[in-house]
Amino acid sequence: MPSFCESSDGDGWAVWSNDRSSDFSLCFEDSILTFIPDLAVILFALLRISYLLKRPASAKPYATAWHVRTNRALSITAAILSLVALILSITDSNSSPSNTASAAVHLAALSSVVAVLHIEHTRTLRACTGLLLYWMVSALVSSTRVRTWALVGDASVYTAAFVVLAIGLGLTVVQFALECCTRAVDVDGKLQRPVPMGWNVNMFSRITYFYTQSLMALGSKRPLTMEDLWSSTPSAHRRPSSKQQSASLLARFNACWIPEQNRANPSLARSLARAFSPLLIVGAFQALIGVFLVILQPILLDNLITFVSSSSSDPTVVRKGAYVGYSIAAVILVTGIVGAILGVQEWINPMSVGYQMRSALNATIYRKGIRLSPEARQTVTPGKILNHMQGDTNHMMWSMQLLYTPMTGLYELRR
C-alpha cells in the first residue's frame, strides 16, 4: 500500500523540495497547501449559510444579471471538474493518496461555494467577501501546483489531471473577476450607486476606494447634481446607511451630551469622544500598524541584501536556501501594499469622524438657535451662531487630520 505522501519527486513529508530551488514539495502542495483554503471555505460556508437562511430571498430581478448567472454556471462547472479530478485520481494507480485526498476535499469545498454563491446572491445582493478571499488564495495555490507539475514532468504523465487542474485555475480567476462586478441592487434590479463608506461594493473596491471612480469621472465631465450623489435612504433590499444622516449623528451625540450636562463640570470634548471614539480607536491601531510597517521595511531590505551578498560557494546550500530570499522579497511586497492601504485609512478615518462631529454640532446649534427666547436672542446675535456653525465646527473637523500626528511624528523625528 503506498504511503500518503508518495510522489514522483521523492520528497515525502518535507515542506521544501530537495531538487527544485525554492519550491514546495508535491506532498505539501497536495495536502497542507490545498487543505487550508478548502477547509476554511467549508467552515465559512456552514456559518454563512446558517446566517443567510434567516434572511428572506428577494433578488429575482438581480438573478437575471448576466455576470451573476455566468458565475453560478461556472461554479457548477468547477465542481464538476473537481469531481472529474477525483475520479481520475482514484482510478490512476500511480496517483498518491495525498493527491486523492486533496481532490476529495476540493470537491467538498467547491460544492460549498455553489451553495453559498446561490444563497448570497438571493439574500444580500452583493459580492461575497469570503468567496473573494477564497478564490484569490485558491488561484495562488492552483497556479503553484500547475507550475510544479510542469517542472517535475507530471504534466506529461498525468495529462488529463493536469488539464483539469489548469482549467480549474482559469475558472477560479474568471469567477473572482465576475464576483468583483457584483454589487447591491435596488428593488427593480438596477445597480445601486455606492453609498458613503462603500458598504455595498466588494471588499477590494472598498479598501482601495475604487468605487469613487465613477463619481469622479462624472464630475470631470459636468457639474454634479443632487441626483448624482450617493443615496443614503433606506431600501427594502439593502441595509440602510442611516448612520451617516444628521438625525442619527445628532441622536448619537445627544446620548452622551445630555447626561454630560448634569455633571458638575460638563465637557464637550468628553461627550464627542464618547460618541465618536470607536472609529478613532480603529484608526489608532491602523496608525500603529503603519508605523510598524514603515520601520519593518528597511530591516527586511537589509536582510535581503545580506542574503544576496552572502552567497555560498556550495550550490546545494544556495539552492536549498533560495526560498528565504523569495520569502523576504514577498514580505516586502506585502508590507508595502498593506502600508499604502493603511496610509489611506489613517487619513480617511479621522476625516470621517470630523465630518460626523461637525454635522452633530451644527444640528445641535441649529436646534438650540430656533428655540431661543426673545430675551436670549438679544444677547446671542445671528452672526455669532453662524460663526459657530461655519467657523468653529469646521476648525474642529480639519483638526482631526492631525489626531495621529504625535503618534507617527515621533518616528519621523527620530528618523
Secondary structure, DSSP 8 states (H G I E B T S, - for coil): ---TT--TT--TT-SB-SSSTT-B-HHHHHTHHHHHHHHHHHHHHHHHHHHHTTS----TTGGG-HHHHHHHHHHHHHHHHHHHHHHHHHH-TTS-HHHHHHHHHHHHHHHHHHHHHHHHHHHT-S--HHHHHHHHHHHHHHHHHHHHHHHHTHHHHSHHHHHHHHHHHHHHHHHHHHHHT---B-TTS-B----GGGTTS-HHHHHHTGGGHHHHHHHHHS---TTTS-----BTTB---GGGSHHHHHHHHHHHHHHHHTSSS--HHHHHHHHHHHHHHHHHHHHHHHHHHHHHHHHHHHHHHHHHHT--S-HHHHHHHHHHHHHHHHHHHHHHHHHHHHHHHHHHHHHHHHHHHHHHHHHHHHHHHHT--HHHHHHS-HHHHHHIIIIIHHHHHHHGGGTTHHHHHHHHHH-
